[in-house]
Amino acid sequence: MRRICLTLPTNRPCAPAIADVAREAAYGARAFDVEVHVLVLDSAPPAARHEHRQVIENLAPARDVVVHHLDEAAQRTLLHDMAAAASPAHAERLLGLLLPDDVSYGACTDRAFLLAEMLGCASVHRRDSDSRYQEHAGHTLFPLHHELAFLGVSASEAAEHVTVRRLDPAVADRPIALVGGSFIGAMSVDLDAIRRSDPGTYERVLMLTVPDDYPALWRTTLVADTFRGAKTTAFSADHTTLTRVPPTRVDMCNIALSRAVYTRVPLPPATHTIGSDYFLLNLAHTAVLPGVHHNRHIVNHHTPHRRTDAGFLAYQVRLAKYVLAVPRLHEIHTALRAPEAGLVDHEGRLRTSAVTQAVRRSAADIRPADAHRLDTLDSVYRDLGGRWAKAADLLAARRDQLLAEARTDMADFAFLLDAWPALIKAARTREPVTR
C-alpha cells in the first residue's frame, strides 16, 4: 500500500486546522486506498500544544490514517540522530539549520521531508495553519483528491484525465512530480492596505520582488499576481491542467511533491524570510518536471497575531529579507536553466550537486544593489507614515544584519545541500516514530 505524508507545520494555535487536515487524511485513505501519515510539527506555545494534543486524542479513528504529533523536543531528538549519522563533525550546525530558534518556512518543511522519508512515504502534501478548505454542493474540496490521483503517474497517463494539456511532449514519459493549487481570500502578505489606498506605492514595493531583468510586460503581470493567489475566484467545478506548473499560480498551503524532488534538494533554511519555501516550486519549473495545476484552492486568512503591531513588524522583516533574496534566487534559477548546468540527469532526475554549485556561487559576493533595495523600502515606508514608519525604523536598525544575512543565508543553504543526501540516507535508516 502506498504511504503518504500529509503535514501541517505550525507555531500558533490552530486546532480547527488540525481537525480539518485529519478529515482530509481520512478522505484520502478511504478514496484512494493509501496509508496517510498526518504529521503535525508543533512549535506552538505550551497552551496551544496542549490544545492540539487534545484535538488529536479526540479524533475519531480512521482506517489507514496514522497521526504523529511532534513538539520541538521530539523533533530535535530525531533530527539530532539523523544529523549525527549524516555528518558527525557538523551535527550541531545541521541541527541548527533544520530546527532554528527563529521562524523558518523552509526549515519546517525540510523537517517534514526528512520525517516523511523516515516513515517510508512516497510524497509530502503540505498544508498551513492559517487556512481552511472550500465547500461546494455539500462537499469539502480536499486538494488531496487531485494530489493522489496524479502524483507519481506518468505525464502521458495523466494527460488522459486532466481538463487541459500544456506540457512539452518531450517530457511525457516522466512522472508527475508536483501537484498544486493556490488560495483565495486574504493576501498572503500584509500589503493589502497599501494596495487599496495607494496603488502606485504598492507597485513600487512589489517591483522589488520581481527580478530586475524581466521584460516590462512580465514585471507588470507579476506585480498584479504576486501574493494574490487565485484572488476571489470561488470553486464551481474541477479544472486540472497538465503543465510545467508556474510557481506564481500555486501556494505552499496547497502543494504536494514527490519524494523524487525533495530527497534530492531541500528548501533554503533561511530564518525570517517569506518565499524561501518556494524554492522547489521554482526548481521544478526550471527543470521542466511535469506537474498538475488544479483549482481546489484553499481559503487563506490572517491570524489575530498578524494584525497586532508586533506581528505586523515581524512580517515586514520577513518581506525585507525576501526582497534581498530575490536577486540571488533568480540568479540561481537562471544559471540552472543553462544546458551546461546539468540540472537533471538522463532520466530526468534532479542533480543535487548542480544546485549546490549554483547556490554557493550566489553567496560569494557583496552586492551594492542590496543596500539600494533596502533604501527603496525605507523611502516607501516613511512616506506612508504610521506603523509603516515604525517598520522603516526597525529595518534601519537591523540594516547591517539584514545585508550580512543575504549572503550567509545562501552559504547555509549550500552547506545543507552538501549534507542532504547523507541526511536522507540517515532518515531512511532511523526507526520510525509511532505517534
Beta strands, then each sheet from edge to edge (+ up, - down):
strand 1: 3-10
strand 2: 35-42
strand 3: 65-71
strand 4: 123-126
strand 5: 131-132
strand 6: 135-136
strand 7: 139-140
strand 8: 164-166
strand 9: 178-180
strand 10: 183-185
strand 11: 240-243
strand 12: 255-258
strand 13: 291-294
strand 14: 298-300
sheet 1: 3+ 2+ 1+ 4+ 12- 9+ 13+ 11- 8-
sheet 2: 5+ 14- 10-
sheet 3: 6+ 7-
end
